[in-house]
Amino acid sequence: MRDTINVQLAPGWQTITPDDLPPGMLDAAGDTVRYAAAAVPATPAYAPNLVAVRTTLDPDENPEETLFNSARLMADSIPGMRLIDEFPAAGTPEGRHLRSGIYILDDQALTVFQVAWVDHADDGVHLWTVTFTCTTREFGTVSEQFLAMSDTLEVAA
């Protein structure tokens, strides 16, 4: 079963386990969240982070259509989010799409960079989305880290 990802984290980043989060924080996501990591801030603040989600497609779903529609689903799931860009991109994982968007959470402007692709595995077809988020103010500083980490993503057993 290909149910997690490997990623080479940027310096200063660490994997986050469910035990590191407040109780119940992942309840709404069920078992779709497969990996999380974040930069370790020097002082308490919103930290750049990544969250990998795997969604199993029903046998009657069109994988390419689901991949395409997942950009709108991301934008619609966050109140006030504005999708800036969405395009197919070369590189690994094969068939990946890159997206970006912005939104406000409380009084913090956030920027999202997402990598999405479809994985055909023995146990079914899965949509993977790996969402990198940071404050908009930090995006210029961490965007190269996001891109470098996204180039190392691979589905693992």
N, CA, C and O of each residue as an XYZ file, in Angstrom:
628
protein
N       0.850     -1.181      0.000
C       0.000      0.000      0.000
C       0.889      1.235      0.000
O       1.812      1.338      0.808
N       0.616      2.163     -0.896
C       1.376      3.406     -1.008
C       0.597      4.476     -0.236
O      -0.251      5.169     -0.798
N       0.900      4.599      1.063
C       0.031      5.428      1.900
C       0.716      6.589      2.599
O       0.116      7.216      3.472
N       1.949      6.890      2.241
C       2.611      8.060      2.802
C       3.547      8.630      1.750
O       3.662      8.085      0.653
N       4.206      9.710      2.080
C       5.160     10.299      1.147
C       6.519     10.417      1.807
O       6.645     10.433      3.032
N       7.519     10.498      0.967
C       8.855     10.874      1.395
C       9.110     12.257      0.829
O       8.701     12.568     -0.289
N       9.782     13.072      1.600
C      10.148     14.410      1.156
C      11.440     14.793      1.868
O      11.623     14.502      3.050
N      12.316     15.439      1.143
C      13.536     15.945      1.769
C      13.220     17.337      2.298
O      13.066     18.287      1.530
N      13.126     17.445      3.626
C      12.761     18.714      4.249
C      13.906     19.724      4.164
O      15.083     19.362      4.184
N      13.532     20.982      4.069
C      14.510     22.073      4.070
C      15.142     22.185      5.462
O      14.532     21.767      6.446
N      16.335     22.732      5.557
C      16.953     22.923      6.880
C      16.024     23.718      7.799
O      15.412     24.701      7.379
N      15.927     23.284      9.048
C      15.073     23.961     10.021
C      13.640     23.465     10.042
O      12.834     23.958     10.832
N      13.300     22.498      9.193
C      11.965     21.918      9.171
C      11.989     20.589      9.910
O      13.026     19.932      9.993
N      10.829     20.197     10.451
C      10.723     18.900     11.110
C       9.359     18.293     10.853
O       8.378     19.002     10.628
N       9.312     16.963     10.891
C       8.058     16.239     10.748
C       7.192     16.501     11.973
O       7.689     16.593     13.095
N       5.897     16.619     11.739
C       4.917     16.820     12.803
C       4.077     15.545     12.902
O       3.564     15.063     11.892
N       3.936     15.006     14.096
C       3.098     13.825     14.301
C       1.774     14.267     14.922
O       1.690     15.373     15.457
N       0.743     13.432     14.861
C      -0.531     13.790     15.509
C      -0.360     14.115     16.993
O      -1.096     14.942     17.532
N       0.601     13.476     17.656
C       0.842     13.756     19.079
C       1.362     15.171     19.317
O       1.237     15.700     20.421
N       1.946     15.784     18.287
C       2.465     17.150     18.403
C       1.371     18.209     18.300
O       1.605     19.382     18.592
N       0.175     17.792     17.882
C      -0.928     18.727     17.630
C      -1.944     18.682     18.763
O      -2.015     17.707     19.510
N      -2.735     19.757     18.881
C      -3.799     19.734     19.888
C      -4.780     18.598     19.613
O      -5.044     18.281     18.454
N      -5.329     17.975     20.677
C      -6.289     16.880     20.484
C      -7.447     17.305     19.578
O      -8.002     18.394     19.724
N      -7.795     16.432     18.650
C      -8.935     16.674     17.768
C      -8.645     17.528     16.554
O      -9.526     17.710     15.715
N      -7.439     18.060     16.431
C      -7.150     18.975     15.324
C      -7.328     18.314     13.958
O      -7.738     18.976     13.004
N      -7.029     17.035     13.851
C      -7.132     16.344     12.566
C      -8.419     15.551     12.412
O      -8.591     14.864     11.406
N      -9.324     15.623     13.373
C     -10.541     14.821     13.332
C     -11.346     15.015     12.050
O     -11.837     14.044     11.473
N     -11.485     16.250     11.604
C     -12.299     16.526     10.414
C     -11.697     15.907      9.161
O     -12.420     15.588      8.217
N     -10.375     15.735      9.146
C      -9.700     15.187      7.972
C      -9.751     13.667      7.930
O      -9.411     13.065      6.911
N     -10.166     13.045      9.014
C     -10.193     11.581      9.053
C      -8.798     11.032      8.846
O      -7.828     11.540      9.408
N      -8.705      9.981      8.029
C      -7.386      9.389      7.801
C      -6.747      9.870      6.504
O      -5.811      9.236      6.016
N      -7.227     10.971      5.935
C      -6.673     11.448      4.673
C      -5.322     12.147      4.837
O      -4.520     12.146      3.903
N      -5.054     12.742      5.999
C      -3.765     13.402      6.217
C      -2.720     12.314      6.423
O      -2.823     11.507      7.348
N      -1.714     12.298      5.553
C      -0.701     11.252      5.580
C       0.655     11.732      6.069
O       1.502     10.917      6.435
N       0.877     13.056      6.081
C       2.176     13.577      6.501
C       2.028     15.077      6.756
O       1.271     15.769      6.076
N       2.763     15.553      7.746
C       2.799     16.992      8.017
C       4.196     17.352      8.503
O       4.867     16.552      9.155
N       4.619     18.560      8.180
C       5.918     19.066      8.623
C       5.823     20.581      8.712
O       4.937     21.200      8.123
N       6.746     21.163      9.455
C       6.751     22.619      9.599
C       8.167     23.108      9.884
O       9.017     22.372     10.386
N       8.386     24.373      9.545
C       9.617     25.039      9.946
C       9.507     25.309     11.436
O       8.416     25.559     11.948
N      10.617     25.261     12.123
C      10.619     25.518     13.558
C      10.918     27.006     13.751
O      12.034     27.456     13.491
N       9.912     27.775     14.210
C      10.140     29.219     14.358
C      11.013     29.531     15.576
O      11.012     28.795     16.563
N      11.748     30.626     15.485
C      12.600     31.047     16.602
C      11.753     31.526     17.781
O      12.142     31.358     18.937
N      10.608     32.115     17.489
C       9.673     32.570     18.516
C       8.287     32.072     18.133
O       8.056     31.782     16.959
N       7.353     31.960     19.077
C       6.001     31.501     18.727
C       5.377     32.384     17.644
O       5.227     33.594     17.817
N       5.021     31.754     16.535
C       4.432     32.466     15.403
C       3.850     31.435     14.442
O       4.064     30.233     14.602
N       3.117     31.913     13.450
C       2.624     31.015     12.404
C       3.842     30.500     11.648
O       4.627     31.296     11.131
N       4.010     29.202     11.577
C       5.186     28.607     10.943
C       4.851     28.106      9.547
O       3.781     27.533      9.339
N       5.750     28.312      8.583
C       5.559     27.683      7.280
C       5.395     26.181      7.490
O       6.073     25.586      8.328
N       4.487     25.573      6.723
C       4.185     24.160      6.949
C       3.780     23.479      5.661
O       3.508     24.125      4.649
N       3.746     22.159      5.721
C       3.216     21.378      4.607
C       2.348     20.271      5.171
O       2.630     19.711      6.231
N       1.287     19.969      4.439
C       0.371     18.897      4.806
C       0.105     18.072      3.550
O      -0.306     18.606      2.519
N       0.343     16.761      3.648
C       0.084     15.839      2.534
C      -1.207     15.084      2.803
O      -1.404     14.524      3.881
N      -2.082     15.079      1.806
C      -3.388     14.424      1.913
C      -3.533     13.437      0.761
O      -3.229     13.751     -0.390
N      -4.004     12.236      1.096
C      -4.299     11.229      0.073
C      -5.790     10.934      0.119
O      -6.331     10.584      1.168
N      -6.450     11.077     -1.027
C      -7.873     10.793     -1.156
C      -8.043      9.660     -2.161
O      -7.571      9.753     -3.294
N      -8.713      8.599     -1.750
C      -8.959      7.474     -2.644
C     -10.128      7.801     -3.554
O     -11.183      8.234     -3.090
N      -9.940      7.593     -4.852
C     -10.994      7.849     -5.826
C     -11.892      6.628     -5.957
O     -11.430      5.491     -5.856
N     -13.173      6.872     -6.182
C     -14.102      5.793     -6.477
C     -13.771      5.249     -7.859
O     -13.259      5.984     -8.704
N     -14.056      3.971     -8.103
C     -13.730      3.378     -9.399
C     -14.377      4.089    -10.592
O     -13.843      4.047    -11.700
N     -15.523      4.742    -10.369
C     -16.199      5.421    -11.480
C     -15.742      6.865    -11.668
O     -16.226      7.541    -12.576
N     -14.828      7.353    -10.838
C     -14.323      8.715    -10.982
C     -13.241      8.778    -12.061
O     -12.410      7.877    -12.179
N     -13.267      9.843    -12.833
C     -12.246     10.093    -13.845
C     -11.055     10.761    -13.155
O     -11.187     11.886    -12.672
N      -9.892     10.098    -13.095
C      -8.759     10.652    -12.357
C      -8.307     12.031    -12.846
O      -8.019     12.909    -12.033
N      -8.245     12.225    -14.154
C      -7.787     13.513    -14.679
C      -8.776     14.633    -14.352
O      -8.375     15.753    -14.034
N     -10.062     14.320    -14.435
C     -11.090     15.302    -14.095
C     -11.042     15.638    -12.602
O     -11.176     16.800    -12.217
N     -10.851     14.622    -11.771
C     -10.752     14.835    -10.330
C      -9.548     15.697     -9.997
O      -9.640     16.596     -9.160
N      -8.413     15.430    -10.649
C      -7.216     16.243    -10.438
C      -7.490     17.698    -10.817
O      -7.156     18.610    -10.061
N      -8.086     17.913    -11.968
C      -8.387     19.267    -12.425
C      -9.354     19.973    -11.463
O      -9.136     21.129    -11.100
N     -10.413     19.280    -11.055
C     -11.426     19.878    -10.176
C     -10.938     20.103     -8.752
O     -11.529     20.891     -8.014
N      -9.866     19.421     -8.357
C      -9.371     19.574     -6.986
C      -8.825     20.974     -6.722
O      -8.766     21.397     -5.568
N      -8.429     21.693     -7.751
C      -7.974     23.085     -7.563
C      -9.147     23.944     -7.084
O      -9.004     24.721     -6.140
N     -10.289     23.806     -7.724
C     -11.471     24.576     -7.329
C     -11.954     24.130     -5.961
O     -12.386     24.958     -5.159
N     -11.889     22.832     -5.679
C     -12.285     22.321     -4.378
C     -11.437     22.940     -3.269
O     -11.961     23.306     -2.217
N     -10.123     23.059     -3.503
C      -9.244     23.696     -2.525
C      -9.685     25.140     -2.293
O      -9.833     25.571     -1.149
N      -9.889     25.868     -3.351
C     -10.264     27.281     -3.231
C     -11.624     27.442     -2.552
O     -11.806     28.352     -1.744
N     -12.576     26.571     -2.870
C     -13.909     26.675     -2.290
C     -13.960     26.239     -0.823
O     -14.874     26.624     -0.094
N     -12.987     25.441     -0.390
C     -13.018     24.926      0.984
C     -12.488     25.922      2.011
O     -12.662     25.718      3.212
N     -11.851     26.986      1.559
C     -11.294     27.992      2.465
C     -12.016     29.311      2.214
O     -11.876     29.895      1.140
N     -12.785     29.789      3.188
C     -13.538     31.034      2.976
C     -12.623     32.186      2.547
O     -11.608     32.464      3.186
N     -12.999     32.836      1.472
C     -12.266     34.000      0.985
C     -11.012     33.686      0.200
O     -10.302     34.609     -0.200
N     -10.715     32.431     -0.034
C      -9.490     32.098     -0.767
C      -9.601     32.503     -2.224
O     -10.649     32.356     -2.853
N      -8.506     33.013     -2.743
C      -8.418     33.383     -4.155
C      -7.339     32.524     -4.797
O      -6.175     32.575     -4.400
N      -7.733     31.734     -5.792
C      -6.790     30.921     -6.545
C      -6.050     31.846     -7.505
O      -6.680     32.551     -8.294
N      -4.735     31.849     -7.447
C      -3.935     32.738     -8.284
C      -3.525     32.045     -9.573
O      -3.619     32.623    -10.656
N      -3.068     30.795     -9.450
C      -2.524     30.103    -10.612
C      -2.740     28.610    -10.467
O      -2.811     28.099     -9.349
N      -2.847     27.896    -11.598
C      -2.964     26.445    -11.606
C      -2.496     25.978    -12.967
O      -3.012     26.422    -13.993
N      -1.506     25.068    -12.984
C      -0.993     24.611    -14.263
C      -0.288     23.265    -14.110
O       0.250     22.960    -13.046
N      -0.292     22.452    -15.188
C       0.489     21.213    -15.163
C       1.969     21.578    -15.201
O       2.355     22.556    -15.839
N       2.797     20.788    -14.515
C       4.214     21.113    -14.438
C       5.062     19.864    -14.659
O       4.681     18.757    -14.279
N       6.199     20.066    -15.270
C       7.152     18.976    -15.460
C       7.761     18.601    -14.119
O       7.721     19.379    -13.166
N       8.317     17.417    -14.057
C       9.000     16.985    -12.849
C       8.269     15.857    -12.170
O       7.270     15.336    -12.666
N       8.804     15.491    -11.009
C       8.181     14.432    -10.238
C       7.406     15.049     -9.092
O       7.783     16.112     -8.599
N       6.357     14.423     -8.667
C       5.737     13.235     -9.238
C       5.201     13.497    -10.651
O       4.796     14.611    -10.982
N       5.209     12.463    -11.456
C       4.741     12.526    -12.842
C       3.297     13.025    -12.902
O       2.458     12.597    -12.109
N       3.007     13.927    -13.838
C       1.650     14.421    -14.027
C       1.201     15.438    -12.987
O       0.003     15.673    -12.828
N       2.139     16.036    -12.285
C       1.773     16.960    -11.207
C       1.240     18.282    -11.739
O       1.564     18.721    -12.842
N       0.414     18.891    -10.912
C      -0.097     20.235    -11.154
C       0.365     21.106     -9.996
O       0.392     20.661     -8.849
N       0.724     22.340    -10.298
C       1.100     23.313     -9.275
C       0.021     24.374     -9.208
O      -0.544     24.777    -10.225
N      -0.259     24.821     -7.981
C      -1.291     25.834     -7.750
C      -0.807     26.794     -6.688
O       0.041     26.462     -5.860
N      -1.362     27.988     -6.730
C      -1.088     28.937     -5.651
C      -2.346     29.737     -5.370
O      -3.220     29.883     -6.225
N      -2.416     30.250     -4.152
C      -3.568     31.033     -3.751
C      -3.263     31.826     -2.496
O      -2.221     31.644     -1.867
N      -4.174     32.698     -2.145
C      -4.031     33.523     -0.947
C      -5.359     33.563     -0.206
O      -6.426     33.416     -0.802
N      -5.271     33.765      1.114
C      -6.470     33.956      1.923
C      -6.077     34.599      3.241
O      -4.895     34.706      3.568
N      -7.080     35.022      3.990
C      -6.880     35.629      5.303
C      -7.413     34.669      6.353
O      -8.542     34.189      6.247
N      -6.601     34.388      7.367
C      -7.022     33.583      8.512
C      -6.872     34.463      9.739
O      -5.771     34.905     10.067
N      -7.989     34.716     10.415
C      -8.021     35.720     11.486
C      -7.534     37.028     10.876
O      -8.200     37.560      9.987
N      -6.423     37.559     11.308
C      -5.918     38.796     10.690
C      -4.569     38.564     10.020
O      -3.775     39.493      9.875
N      -4.312     37.324      9.611
C      -3.038     36.940      9.008
C      -3.239     36.593      7.528
O      -4.039     35.715      7.205
N      -2.522     37.274      6.632
C      -2.562     36.934      5.209
C      -1.680     35.715      4.972
O      -0.510     35.704      5.354
N      -2.250     34.682      4.338
C      -1.524     33.442      4.083
C      -1.454     33.155      2.587
O      -2.375     33.462      1.830
N      -0.341     32.561      2.189
C      -0.148     32.140      0.809
C      -0.007     30.627      0.781
O       0.661     30.037      1.630
N      -0.641     30.010     -0.200
C      -0.651     28.564     -0.356
C       0.028     28.213     -1.672
O      -0.209     28.843     -2.702
N       0.879     27.190     -1.613
C       1.491     26.594     -2.802
C       1.167     25.108     -2.722
O       1.533     24.452     -1.747
N       0.487     24.564     -3.732
C       0.052     23.167     -3.664
C       0.551     22.383     -4.876
O       0.553     22.869     -6.007
N       0.969     21.161     -4.596
C       1.331     20.197     -5.628
C       0.266     19.105     -5.582
O      -0.047     18.593     -4.508
N      -0.290     18.746     -6.733
C      -1.330     17.714     -6.780
C      -1.030     16.769     -7.931
O      -0.560     17.180     -8.992
N      -1.315     15.478     -7.694
C      -1.115     14.483     -8.743
C      -1.973     13.262     -8.434
O      -2.481     13.101     -7.324
N      -2.122     12.408     -9.441
C      -2.864     11.161     -9.291
C      -1.865     10.018     -9.266
O      -0.948      9.961    -10.086
N      -2.053      9.103     -8.311
C      -1.185      7.942     -8.156
C      -2.008      6.682     -8.403
O      -3.019      6.452     -7.740
N      -1.572      5.878     -9.350
C      -2.226      4.594     -9.646
C      -1.462      3.519     -8.894
O      -0.309      3.233     -9.216
N      -2.101      2.918     -7.887
C      -1.460      1.922     -7.035
C      -2.252      0.620     -7.077
O      -3.367      0.575     -7.597
N      -1.666     -0.431     -6.529
C      -2.341     -1.727     -6.506
C      -3.670     -1.676     -5.755
O      -4.604     -2.405     -6.090
N      -3.755     -0.811     -4.736
C      -4.978     -0.741     -3.927
C      -5.971      0.299     -4.439
O      -6.975      0.557     -3.775
N      -5.720      0.903     -5.602
C      -6.659      1.865     -6.166
C      -5.966      3.093     -6.720
O      -4.740      3.160     -6.812
N      -6.781      4.053     -7.082
C      -6.291      5.318     -7.627
C      -6.490      6.376     -6.555
O      -7.553      6.462     -5.940
N      -5.457      7.180     -6.337
C      -5.480      8.156     -5.252
C      -5.081      9.538     -5.769
O      -4.176      9.675     -6.592
N      -5.770     10.541     -5.272
C      -5.382     11.931     -5.502
C      -4.516     12.351     -4.324
O      -4.938     12.245     -3.173
N      -3.321     12.823     -4.602
C      -2.423     13.358     -3.573
C      -2.364     14.866     -3.716
O      -2.225     15.385     -4.824
N      -2.470     15.566     -2.604
C      -2.232     17.009     -2.583
C      -1.268     17.286     -1.438
O      -1.470     16.832     -0.312
N      -0.233     18.026     -1.742
C       0.715     18.462     -0.728
C       0.657     19.984     -0.734
O       1.042     20.640     -1.702
N       0.167     20.520      0.370
C      -0.084     21.954      0.468
C       0.933     22.595      1.393
O       1.035     22.245      2.569
N       1.678     23.534      0.847
C       2.643     24.328      1.596
C       1.963     25.659      1.913
O       1.383     26.280      1.022
N       2.025     26.100      3.151
C       1.377     27.351      3.555
C       2.343     28.171      4.394
O       3.104     27.634      5.199
N       2.298     29.472      4.190
C       3.104     30.394      4.997
C       2.403     31.742      5.021
O       1.452     31.974      4.275
N       2.883     32.630      5.888
C       2.353     33.985      5.841
C       2.778     34.595      4.509
O       3.859     34.301      3.999
N       1.938     35.426      3.963
C       2.248     36.052      2.681
C       3.537     36.861      2.780
O       4.309     36.926      1.823
N       3.762     37.461      3.905
C       4.982     38.247      4.128
C       6.240     37.384      3.981
O       7.274     37.871      3.523
N       6.156     36.093      4.371
C       7.308     35.190      4.310
C       7.477     34.503      2.955
O       8.520     33.900      2.700
N       6.485     34.581      2.093
C       6.507     33.769      0.885
C       7.769     33.986      0.054
O       8.342     33.017     -0.445
N       8.207     35.207     -0.105
C       9.424     35.472     -0.878
C      10.643     34.776     -0.298
O      11.555     34.401     -1.034
N      10.663     34.603      1.002
C      11.782     33.964      1.685
C      11.723     32.451      1.590
O      12.760     31.807      1.424
N      10.523     31.860      1.691
C      10.408     30.393      1.750
C       9.969     29.746      0.437
O       9.940     28.518      0.347
N       9.631     30.528     -0.572
C       9.133     29.932     -1.819
C      10.152     29.007     -2.463
O       9.772     27.980     -3.025
N      11.436     29.341     -2.398
C      12.458     28.451     -2.955
C      12.523     27.139     -2.179
O      12.752     26.082     -2.767
N      12.321     27.201     -0.855
C      12.256     25.969     -0.057
C      11.063     25.123     -0.485
O      11.185     23.909     -0.647
N       9.915     25.762     -0.668
C       8.721     25.039     -1.107
C       8.993     24.315     -2.429
O       8.688     23.131     -2.567
N       9.565     25.032     -3.395
C       9.845     24.432     -4.695
C      10.846     23.284     -4.575
O      10.651     22.226     -5.172
N      11.913     23.489     -3.806
C      12.924     22.440     -3.648
C      12.310     21.205     -2.981
O      12.561     20.084     -3.424
N      11.520     21.388     -1.938
C      10.895     20.242     -1.281
C       9.904     19.563     -2.216
O       9.820     18.335     -2.232
N       9.153     20.335     -2.996
C       8.167     19.737     -3.898
C       8.828     18.852     -4.946
O       8.229     17.880     -5.407
N      10.059     19.183     -5.324
C      10.783     18.367     -6.306
C      11.249     17.031     -5.728
O      11.651     16.147     -6.484
N      11.203     16.868     -4.409
C      11.650     15.612     -3.794
C      10.487     14.709     -3.384
O      10.714     13.620     -2.857
N       9.263     15.134     -3.614
C       8.096     14.346     -3.189
C       8.025     13.008     -3.913
O       8.197     12.940     -5.130
N       7.771     11.951     -3.157
C       7.527     10.640     -3.761
C       6.608      9.844     -2.863
O       6.711      9.897     -1.638
N       5.705      9.104     -3.491
C       4.797      8.241     -2.749
C       5.594      7.034     -2.275
O       6.393      6.469     -3.022
N       5.364      6.646     -1.017
C       6.110      5.522     -0.425
C       5.157      4.509      0.183
O       3.996      4.809      0.464
N       5.664      3.324      0.377
C       4.867      2.261      1.008
C       4.801      2.475      2.495
O       4.176      1.687      3.205
